[in-house]
Amino acid sequence: MLRRRALVLTLSATLLGGALPSAARAQPATTEAARQEARDRFDRGLKLFNEGDNAGALAEFKRAFELIPNPLVLYNIGLVYAAMGRPVEAVDALDRVLASPGALAADRLARARQARDEQAQRIARLMVVTNVPAAIEVDNVEVARTPLAAPLPVSGGVHVVGAVASGYVPVRKEVTVAGGATAELRLDLVEMQGHVAHVTVRTHLPGADVVVDDQIVGRTPLPGSLTVAPGSHRVELRRAGYDSASRELVLGDGASGEVTLEPEVDRAALGTSGATLVLTASEPEPVVTVDGKSQGVAPAGGLRLAAGPHHLFIERGGFLPVERDVTLDAGRTTTLTVVLDPTPETRAAYDGKIASQRTWGIVSGVAGLALVGGAVGFLVWNGAQRTTDDGNLATANYNILNHTPPKSVCDTKSQPGNPAACQQIANDAAASINDANTRDYFGWIGFGVGAAATVLGAVLLVTNGSSHRFDRAPATSKVFVLPTGWSDGRGGGGLGLMGAF
């Protein structure tokens, strides 16, 4: 199940550049370059945590803590461990916070203590006894050697515990131990001839049981190779919702081998026990690869996948790929939101397009307004000219009809007039009016072109993308820390952190 975020991490690096807790002030002088890297690590860790990438966030916070040790950073590390279902590491980090709280306020210490106690309840104890001294592996990671001085702390749940000793056949057993409980496990090793062999199991499928000779020896992804006795072995991967995949191999004395297994999805099981994953990305049509197999463009209705853990690889041309781990519950729909960051080339091209469109929008709008203004002025002037010509034509026509002065050429009553010259006055006035009407066409054409250019400029500016589209909101500078925990009543839950650093 994809862990829901009860709240959002919004740490900032205020203390990194200013006053540090006393524990940090005791450290050697920190260079500005280290402070800047720590700030960048914080910002990146916050972004990854908010996007669901706990492992990536943990790496960034741990690096920031290496640069500038700080109780608040360590506190956040503890909560990220808790969100990852690793209570042993969470308690260790929070214990260190409580042992050296620095300038942490009393209420924050109380919250840290509460979170620590909640995680401690999820820790189980495992006492492993072997018949010969041996290295003890828990989930294929060596954690101790027998004889043990005290039980091993492990997270409550199912684990594969193994014992490996030179000259003996490795032995492994699956054990289930509840949080807060202590279990004892005895592993008896049998002598063998020769030296142990090693087999590396490769697969893209997470959460699959690794079975060697019908015995569960681990779960993918394995942290390293498996130690086995020399000889013939059958390696198999099993996971609900998939057809098992297996391979036979023969390993010589001290030899190393490798098998690649990619179980196929049991399509028939998807309908009854599958789950739906809806991918919401910041960019359209992202291409998603699930457990090493391309699913093409993520469909709007979601992907039908087997229940359980999956590793996603999300990409889109011109953007940096994103990897996410998600756990799906059978019969449920899980929504995963991812933010794709542009490549430097895409960002540069986008910024160039934004600047160019903004420039053309301004040029077009200003030129259009200037043309509209000029056209309006021209039409007003032309209208005044036409009004004058209309008056002249009316006067000429009146004089022609009434033969009156002052146009002597039209006065045919008192003295001989010139009818042709009199008519020419009217003709000249009519021609001037026609010229004014023709000029109107050009004026209105200029007005239309100017209006169109103005509208085009406005459209270019309104539809232009934001120059801050790919900017990520910086962390706040207010110092405030608030741990929270939640449970959905079905075994799910999570921890979150709100505040600033």
N, C-alpha and C positions, 0 to 999 in steps of 0.2 A: 504494500500500500504506500502510495506517495505520501510522505509525511506532510501534513498541513502545517503552515506557519501560523502559530497562534499570534505572533506579532513580528514586526520587521526589525532587523538589525539596521541601525542607522548611526553607527559609530563614526567619529571623526578623529582627526589627529591633533586636536587642540593641545593636549598635554605633551605631544611629541615635540612641539616647537616651543613650548613655554615651560611652566612649572611642572616638574615631575614629582611623583611620590618620593618619599625619603629613600626607599629601597633603590629606586632608579638613580637618585642623585648620588648615591654612594658608588655608582659605577664610574669607570674612567670616562673622561670627557668624550662626548659623542660628536662626531663631525656632522656638519650640515648635510652632507651627502647621505649619511646614514639616517638622519632624521627624515630626509625627503623620501628615501626608499621605504622607510617604515610607514610614512603617510600613504605612499602609493600601495604598499602591501595591505594596509587597512582598507583603503577604498576598494581594492580588488577583492579582498576577502568578504567585505560586506555585500558587494554585488553578487559574488558567487553564492553566498549563503541565501540571499533573498531569492535567487533563481533556483535554489534546490541543490546546488553542488556543494554538499557538506565537505567532501574530501578536498576539493579545491580550496574552500574557505579555510579549512584546518591548516593546510600547507602555508597559506598566506599569513594567517595569524601566528603560526609558530615561527615563521621567518621574522615577522615584526617583533616578536618577543625576544628573539635572538639579538636583534639590533638594539632594542631598548626594553630591558626587562621592566615589567609594570604589572601590578596586581590586577588591574582591569583587563589587560590583555590575557593574562592567565585565566581569569574568571571566564572570559569569553571562550577560551580554548576548552575549558571544562564543559561549558554548555554545548559546544559543538560536538564534543565527544559524546555527550548525553544524547544529542539528536541522532547520532550515528549508531546508537545502541551499544555503546562501549562504556559501560558503567565503571569498570575497573580503572580505565584511564581518566574518566571524568572525576572520580573520587580522588585520585592521585593529584590531579590539577587543583581541585578545590581545596584539598588538604593543604597544599602549598600556599594557596591564597590565604587560608585561615591562619596558617603559621606565620606568614609575613604579610599582613594586610596593608602595610604602608599607611597611606592617608585615606583609606576607605572609611566611609562613614559607618556609624554603628548599624543603621538600618540596612545598609548594603551588606554588611558582614552577616547580619541575621538572615538575609535572603540567600547569601552564599552558603551558609550553614544549612538552611532548609533544603536547598538544591542538592547539597552533598549528602544529606541524610536520605533523601528520596532515591538517589542513585545507589547508595549503599544497600538499600533494601533489594536491589536487583542483582547484587553480587552473590554468587554461590561459592562454596569452598570444595575443593576436590583433593582428596588425599590419595596419592598414587603409590602403590607398593610394588616393587619388582623383585624377582628372585636373584638378580645380579645387578650391579650398578649399571644404569642406563640413562641415556638422554630422553627426557620426556617431551613429547610434542603434543600441543593442543591445536587442533585444526591445522596440522602440518607445520606449525611454527614451534621451534624448540624454545621452551620456557624455563626448564630446570633440569637438574640431574638428581637421580636417586642415590642414596636415601634422602628424602625430603625432610627438612627441618620443621616445616609447617605445611598445612594444606595450601594448595594453589588457589588464588582468587580467579574466578572466571565469571563471565556473565551467565545469568540463569538461562537455561535452554538446552539445546542438543549440541553436543561436541563430539568430535572424533579424537580420542586420546591414544597416543602411540608411544611405544618404547623401542629405542634403537640402541644396540650395543655391538661393538666390533666382535665378530665371530659368532653372532647369534642371528637367528631369523627375526626380522622386525615383526612386532605384533601390534595390532591396533584394535580398538573397540569403540563402539558408539555408546555414549552415555548421556542420559538426560538428568539434569539436576536443577531444582527450583531455586529461585532467588532466596537468599537468607538461609538456605539449607547447606549441609555438609554431606558429601558422599565419599565413599571409599571404593577404590578400584584396584584390583590386583592384576598385574600383567606378568605372566611367566614366559620367559624367552627360552627358546630351544637352540642348542648349539647347531651350527651348520659348518659344512666344509667350504673353504674359500672365503671370498669377500662379497659383501652386499653389492647389488647392482642398483642402478638408478633409472627411473623412467619419468620422462617429462610428458605431461598430458596437456595438449593444447586444444582450445575450443573458444568460440565466441559466446557460448551460452553460459550465463551465470546461474548459480543456484542449482546446478545439477550434481547429483551424488556420483562420486567417482568410486567405482566398484572394481576391485581387483580380486579375481578368483572368488567371486560371489561374496566378498566381504567389503562393506563400505569403509573406505579409507580417507575420505575427505569430501569437500564440496568446492565446486568451481566458483571463482577462480582460485587455483592453488597458488600459494606463495612461492613454491619451489618444486623441485623434483621429489618423487616418492622413492623411498628406499625399499627394495624388495630382495628376496633371495634369488640367486641365480637360477635360471631354468625357464620353463614355459609358463606364460601367464596370459590370462584373458582380462583385458581392460575394457570396462564398459561405463557409459554415461547414462544415468537414468534421471528423468524428471517428469512429473505429472504434466500431461498435456503434450508430451513429445514421445515419438517412437524411440526406443533405446538404440544406441549406436555402440558397437563393440569392435574389438580387434584383438587378434592373437599375436603374441610376439615372444621371441626366445631371447633371453639375455644371458650372456656368458659371465664367468667369474669376474666381478668388478666392472662389468660393462655398463654403458649408458645407452638408453634407447629413448625414442620419442614417438608418440602417437598423436594424430590429429583426428578428433571426432566431432562431428557436427550433427547432432540429432535433428530429425525433421519433425515439424509440427504435426501433431495428430489432428487433422482437420475435423474429424468427427467429434472430437472432444471440445472443440472451440464453442460449439453451439450450446453446450450444457454447462461447461465449467470454465469457459473463457471469460475475458474481461475486455473492456473497451478503453482505449487511450485516445483522448482528443488533444491534439497538439495545437496550441495557439502561439503563433510566432509573430514577431514584430514586422516581418517582411512576408509578402504573399508568396504562395507556392513553394514552401521549403521542401527539400528532398530529405527523407528520413531513412536511416538504416537502423534496423533493429537486430541486435545480436549478430552483427556481421552480414546481414542479408538486407539488400535494398528493398524498400517498400514503395519507392517512387515518391511522387508528390503526396504529401500528407493529405488525405481526404477530409473534407469538412465534417463528415459524419463520424470520423474517428477510425482508428485501426482496431481490428479484432485480434487480440493476442492471448496467449496462454497466461493464466494467472501466475503470479510470482515475480521475481526480479528480472529486469531487462536492462540492457545497456543501449542507449540511443546515441546516434551520430547524426546531427542535423546540420545541413549545409544548404547554401544557396549561392549562385554565382555572384561574385563581387563582395562576399561577406565572409568573415572568419567562421569556421565551423564550430559547433558547440557540442559537447558530450554531456550526457546526463544519465544518471542511474535512477530508475523508477521501479517501484514494487506495486503490482496491481492485485486487487482483491477480486476473486471470482464473482461474476455476476454484477460487477459495479463498473461505473464509468469514472475514470480519473482524467482530470484536465491538467495538462502540463503547459506552463507559459514560459517561453524562452525569448530572450532578446538577442538578436544577431547584430554584432558590431561590424561596420564596413571595413574593408581592407583600406590601407592608405590610398591606393589608387582610386577606389570607389569614392572615398571621402573627398579627394581632390577634384575628381570629375564632377561630383555632386555640387561642391562648393562653387566650382567654376560655372556650372549651369545656373545656379541660383544667382550668382553675381551678374552673369550675362543677361538673364531674363529680367532681373531688377533694373539693369541699365537700360535695356530696350523699352521696358515699361515706362520708365521715367522720361526717356527721350520721346517716345511716341505720345505720351500724355501731354508733355509740355508743348511739343510741336503741334499736336492737335488743338490744344487750347489756344495757342497763338494763331493758328489758321482760322479757328472759329471766330476769335476776336477780330481778326482782320476782315473776314468775310462779313461779319455783322456791320463793322464800320463802313465797308464798301457799299453794302446794301442800303444803309442809311443815307450815305452821300448820294448814291445813284437815285434813291427815291426822291431826294430833294431836287436833283436835276430834272427828273421827270415831272415833278410838280411845276417847276418853272416852264418847261416846254409845254405842258398842258395849258398853262395860262396864255402863253404866246399863241398857241394854236387857236384857242377860244377867241382871243382878240382879233386874230387874222380872219377867222371865219365871220365874226361879227362885222368887221369892216367890209368884207366882200359883200355881205348881204345888205348892208345899210349904206354903202358908199360914203362913209363919213371919214373926216380927218381924224387923227393927225397924219394918217398915211396918205400922203398926197397922191400916190400912184393909184390908190383905191377911190379917190374922190372924183367921181365922174359927173357930179351934179354941178359944182361950181366951176370946175375947170376940167380940161381933158385929162383923163386918167390913163393908166397903163394896166389893163386887166391881166396881162401875162405876168407882169412884175408883182402885181397884187397877189396873184395865185401862188407865185413862187415863195412869198413870205409864209403862206400856210403850208406849202409843201416842205419848206425847211424845218418848220416846227414839228410837223408829223414825222420827218426823218429823224429828228433828234429824239422824239419819243420812242421810235422803233429801236434806235441805238441803245437807249436806256433799258428797254425791255430785253434786248439781247445781253446787255451787261448783267442784268439780273440773273440770267442762266448761269453765267460764270460765278457770280457771287454765291448763288445757292449750291452750285457744285463745290466751291471751296468750303462752304459751310458744312456740307455733307461729308466731304473728305476729312475735314478737321474734327467733326463729331465722331466719325468712325475711328480716327486715329486716337482720339481721347478715350473712347470706349475700349479700344484694343489695349492701350496703355494701362487702363484700370484693370482689365481682365488679366493682363500679364502680371500685374502687381498682386492682385487678389489670389490668383491661382499659383503664384510662385511658392515653392516649398520654403520651409523655415530653415534658416541657416543653423538653427540649434536642434535640428531633427535628431541628430545622432549624439547630442550631448547627454551625458548621464548626470543626474542630479548629484551635486556634491554632498558629502556628509555634513550634518549640522555641527555647530561648534558649542552647543550647550552641553554641559556635563550632566548626564542623567542616566542612571542604570536601573533597569527593572527586569528581574528574571520572572518568568512565568512557566507554569506547567499545565497540561491539560490531558484529558483522557476522553475517548469517545465511547467508553463503556463496552467496547468489543475487543479490547486488547491493544488498540492503537492509541497513540498519544505523541506528544512531542514537547520540546522546550524551545523557547524563543528568548530574544533579548531585545529590549528597546532602550535607546539611550544614545549617549555621545561619549567619545573619548578624546 
